[in-house]
């Protein structure tokens, strides 16, 4: 059986799409930066800072992707019900 269309869910679609796009850009940017390390020579003193920055960017992207696609529909409804109380 199909569930009736919930208009509250439709109001959040642009925001969810924006967050998913930002997460995807962070993951792609982090992986591109990691791939660039094979072709660009990084000075020894800057390697640790660069790796820390790439790790942070990949972590941000992973957090957004995990939030957007990691939860179930039932879990999201339960979380929203808890927030509305």
C-alpha positions in Angstrom: 0.0 0.0 0.0 1.1 3.5 -0.6 1.1 6.2 2.0 -0.8 9.4 1.4 1.2 12.4 0.3 2.4 14.4 3.2 2.7 18.2 2.4 5.2 18.7 5.3 7.7 16.4 3.6 7.5 18.5 0.4 8.5 21.6 2.2 11.9 20.2 3.2 12.9 18.9 -0.2 14.8 22.0 -1.4 16.8 22.1 1.9 17.6 18.4 1.7 18.7 18.8 -1.9 21.0 21.7 -0.9 22.6 19.7 1.9 23.0 16.7 -0.2 24.7 18.8 -2.9 27.0 20.4 -0.4 28.0 17.0 1.0 28.6 15.6 -2.5 30.7 18.6 -3.4 32.8 18.2 -0.2 33.4 14.5 -0.9 34.3 15.1 -4.5 36.5 18.1 -3.5 38.3 16.0 -0.9 38.8 13.1 -3.2 40.1 15.4 -5.9 42.5 17.0 -3.5 43.7 13.6 -2.4 44.1 12.5 -6.0 46.0 15.7 -6.7 48.6 14.7 -4.2 49.9 12.1 -6.6 50.7 14.8 -9.2 51.6 17.9 -7.2 54.7 18.1 -5.0 53.9 19.4 -1.5 56.6 21.0 0.6 57.5 18.9 3.7 56.4 21.6 6.1 52.9 21.9 4.6 52.1 18.1 4.4 50.5 17.8 7.8 48.4 20.9 7.4 47.2 19.8 4.0 46.3 16.3 5.2 44.4 17.7 8.1 42.5 20.0 5.8 41.6 17.2 3.4 40.5 15.0 6.3 38.2 17.8 7.6 36.7 18.3 4.1 36.1 14.6 3.6 34.7 14.3 7.2 32.2 17.1 6.5 31.1 15.5 3.3 30.8 12.1 4.9 28.7 13.6 7.8 26.3 15.3 5.4 25.9 12.2 3.2 25.5 9.9 6.2 22.8 12.2 7.6 20.9 12.5 4.3 21.1 8.9 3.2 21.9 6.9 6.4 18.6 7.3 8.2 15.4 5.3 7.6 12.1 6.9 7.0 10.8 5.6 10.3 13.8 7.0 12.1 13.3 10.4 10.6 9.6 10.5 11.4 10.4 9.5 15.0 13.1 12.2 15.3 10.7 14.8 13.8 7.9 13.8 16.3 10.4 14.2 19.2 11.3 17.7 18.0 7.7 18.8 17.6 6.9 18.0 21.2 
